[in-house]
Amino acid sequence: MPITGGDIVDLGQGLYVWLPPHRGWGLANCGLLATPEGALWIDTPYDRALAGQFLAASQQRLPEGVSVDRVIVTHANGDHFWGAGVVPDAEIIVTRGAREHIHFEPTPQQQHALIASGDPDTPLGAYLSRHFGPFDWSETEPVVPTTYFTGELELTLDGHPVRIAALPPAHTTGDLIVHLPDHGTVFTGDVIFGSTPERPGDHPCHWAGPLSQVIEACEAVLATGAETVVPGHGPLLGPSGVRDHIDYLGHVRERAHTFHAAGIPVPEAALRIVAENRHPDLGLPERLAVTVGTEYRHLNGAAQTGVFEVMSEVAALARDIEQGLVPDFAPVRPHRSVGESAPVRAAGP
């Protein structure tokens, strides 16, 4: 069944956020800055149907004679990128680092074919069908960026600065954040996944890493001084929500390093973190297989693993969790030599 709906939040001075109707894979937050001088999007929905809904909502808020003529893409995952096809004449801005991740991602047609031909009797086929089957990329052509940059790029729209900053590899290779100082707002892409007690989000998944760089990216978000933080997924946050997220990342990093040192393989390490039940309100706990696997890869000095291989581990972990196959593990604690200080927890300013 196609996904419909979504809320538009008015942040003032022509800035809006489109929030999907629920949490889950592929449901990204998107931004619209609409002024008499022009309009831009920050990220796009996953498929043409959702992107068309966002475009219709945007057009209702555009001044007469103005169209969406720029799209800033926070990173090259398809759920933030592929919907740009509904504004075919727009300038599409990404970091130079995003080029590498574009080649790492499947194309829309490849992903459509994989899900359409998947075997629902296998863990991977069932998982992909359940979480990605509602999207439709059957008529989606690959999106080609038109503007690449390194470092920082600043645009001005009707007198409002739009400050775009590239980040070291974190969620992906090629992440960026968008700071709108006049609006007191920063869009983070997936370096932050939002969650609040009132509206719990999902567990993050990070493909590039390491987690120390994801934490540094979160700290760069705090350094903007913005009071409104638009994460890639989940509810809007304030600075305290970002600090909570940094605490989450620091905990996952510590556990991943402890389990790696103990020789525990990625699937079991991810399952052990789930079994600790530290974040029971977060959805999609199986995505810890992605983040823990990425951290192990850096610890091992190994090359990046293919998307479908990683997703097979995710699907298998989801099956185990759904079937209640989460053992009561004996604790594994960090080993420190005599005189070695305890690790310092990452924290925001």
ChimeraX attribute file (.defattr): number of C-alpha atoms within 10 A of each C-alpha:
attribute: neighborCount
match mode: 1-to-1
recipient: residues
	/A:1	6
	/A:2	9
	/A:3	15
	/A:4	10
	/A:5	13
	/A:6	17
	/A:7	14
	/A:8	18
	/A:9	13
	/A:10	12
	/A:11	14
	/A:12	9
	/A:13	12
	/A:14	16
	/A:15	20
	/A:16	20
	/A:17	22
	/A:18	22
	/A:19	24
	/A:20	24
	/A:21	12
	/A:22	16
	/A:23	19
	/A:24	17
	/A:25	16
	/A:26	18
	/A:27	22
	/A:28	26
	/A:29	28
	/A:30	26
	/A:31	23
	/A:32	26
	/A:33	25
	/A:34	24
	/A:35	21
	/A:36	14
	/A:37	13
	/A:38	17
	/A:39	22
	/A:40	22
	/A:41	26
	/A:42	24
	/A:43	29
	/A:44	32
	/A:45	26
	/A:46	24
	/A:47	27
	/A:48	22
	/A:49	18
	/A:50	22
	/A:51	21
	/A:52	18
	/A:53	16
	/A:54	27
	/A:55	23
	/A:56	11
	/A:57	16
	/A:58	23
	/A:59	15
	/A:60	9
	/A:61	17
	/A:62	19
	/A:63	15
	/A:64	10
	/A:65	8
	/A:66	15
	/A:67	21
	/A:68	21
	/A:69	15
	/A:70	20
	/A:71	24
	/A:72	26
	/A:73	28
	/A:74	30
	/A:75	31
	/A:76	27
	/A:77	21
	/A:78	24
	/A:79	19
	/A:80	26
	/A:81	29
	/A:82	26
	/A:83	27
	/A:84	32
	/A:85	19
	/A:86	17
	/A:87	18
	/A:88	13
	/A:89	12
	/A:90	19
	/A:91	18
	/A:92	24
	/A:93	22
	/A:94	26
	/A:95	27
	/A:96	18
	/A:97	22
	/A:98	25
	/A:99	17
	/A:100	13
	/A:101	19
	/A:102	21
	/A:103	10
	/A:104	17
	/A:105	16
	/A:106	18
	/A:107	18
	/A:108	21
	/A:109	15
	/A:110	13
	/A:111	18
	/A:112	20
	/A:113	13
	/A:114	16
	/A:115	21
	/A:116	15
	/A:117	11
	/A:118	16
	/A:119	15
	/A:120	14
	/A:121	9
	/A:122	12
	/A:123	19
	/A:124	23
	/A:125	18
	/A:126	18
	/A:127	23
	/A:128	22
	/A:129	18
	/A:130	12
	/A:131	13
	/A:132	16
	/A:133	15
	/A:134	12
	/A:135	19
	/A:136	20
	/A:137	20
	/A:138	15
	/A:139	11
	/A:140	18
	/A:141	13
	/A:142	18
	/A:143	18
	/A:144	16
	/A:145	21
	/A:146	12
	/A:147	12
	/A:148	14
	/A:149	15
	/A:150	15
	/A:151	12
	/A:152	13
	/A:153	15
	/A:154	11
	/A:155	11
	/A:156	11
	/A:157	15
	/A:158	12
	/A:159	10
	/A:160	15
	/A:161	15
	/A:162	19
	/A:163	16
	/A:164	25
	/A:165	19
	/A:166	24
	/A:167	24
	/A:168	19
	/A:169	22
	/A:170	24
	/A:171	28
	/A:172	27
	/A:173	24
	/A:174	25
	/A:175	29
	/A:176	32
	/A:177	27
	/A:178	24
	/A:179	23
	/A:180	19
	/A:181	16
	/A:182	12
	/A:183	18
	/A:184	14
	/A:185	21
	/A:186	24
	/A:187	28
	/A:188	25
	/A:189	25
	/A:190	27
	/A:191	32
	/A:192	29
	/A:193	23
	/A:194	26
	/A:195	23
	/A:196	15
	/A:197	8
	/A:198	7
	/A:199	14
	/A:200	17
	/A:201	21
	/A:202	20
	/A:203	22
	/A:204	25
	/A:205	24
	/A:206	25
	/A:207	22
	/A:208	24
	/A:209	23
	/A:210	22
	/A:211	26
	/A:212	16
	/A:213	17
	/A:214	25
	/A:215	27
	/A:216	19
	/A:217	25
	/A:218	23
	/A:219	19
	/A:220	16
	/A:221	24
	/A:222	20
	/A:223	12
	/A:224	15
	/A:225	15
	/A:226	19
	/A:227	16
	/A:228	16
	/A:229	24
	/A:230	27
	/A:231	24
	/A:232	26
	/A:233	28
	/A:234	24
	/A:235	22
	/A:236	21
	/A:237	18
	/A:238	15
	/A:239	19
	/A:240	13
	/A:241	17
	/A:242	24
	/A:243	19
	/A:244	16
	/A:245	22
	/A:246	25
	/A:247	17
	/A:248	17
	/A:249	22
	/A:250	21
	/A:251	16
	/A:252	19
	/A:253	19
	/A:254	16
	/A:255	20
	/A:256	28
	/A:257	18
	/A:258	17
	/A:259	22
	/A:260	18
	/A:261	14
	/A:262	14
	/A:263	10
	/A:264	15
	/A:265	14
	/A:266	23
	/A:267	18
	/A:268	16
	/A:269	23
	/A:270	26
	/A:271	22
	/A:272	22
	/A:273	20
	/A:274	17
	/A:275	17
	/A:276	13
	/A:277	11
	/A:278	11
	/A:279	15
	/A:280	12
	/A:281	16
	/A:282	18
	/A:283	16
	/A:284	18
	/A:285	23
	/A:286	26
	/A:287	24
	/A:288	25
	/A:289	28
	/A:290	24
	/A:291	27
	/A:292	29
	/A:293	25
	/A:294	27
	/A:295	25
	/A:296	21
	/A:297	18
	/A:298	15
	/A:299	14
	/A:300	10
	/A:301	9
	/A:302	10
	/A:303	9
	/A:304	14
	/A:305	14
	/A:306	11
	/A:307	13
	/A:308	13
	/A:309	10
	/A:310	17
	/A:311	19
	/A:312	18
	/A:313	20
	/A:314	23
	/A:315	21
	/A:316	18
	/A:317	24
	/A:318	22
	/A:319	17
	/A:320	14
	/A:321	18
	/A:322	11
	/A:323	9
	/A:324	9
	/A:325	13
	/A:326	16
	/A:327	11
	/A:328	9
	/A:329	11
	/A:330	7
	/A:331	8
	/A:332	13
	/A:333	11
	/A:334	15
	/A:335	11
	/A:336	10
	/A:337	7
	/A:338	6
	/A:339	6
	/A:340	8
	/A:341	8
	/A:342	9
	/A:343	10
	/A:344	7
	/A:345	11
	/A:346	17
	/A:347	16
	/A:348	19
	/A:349	9
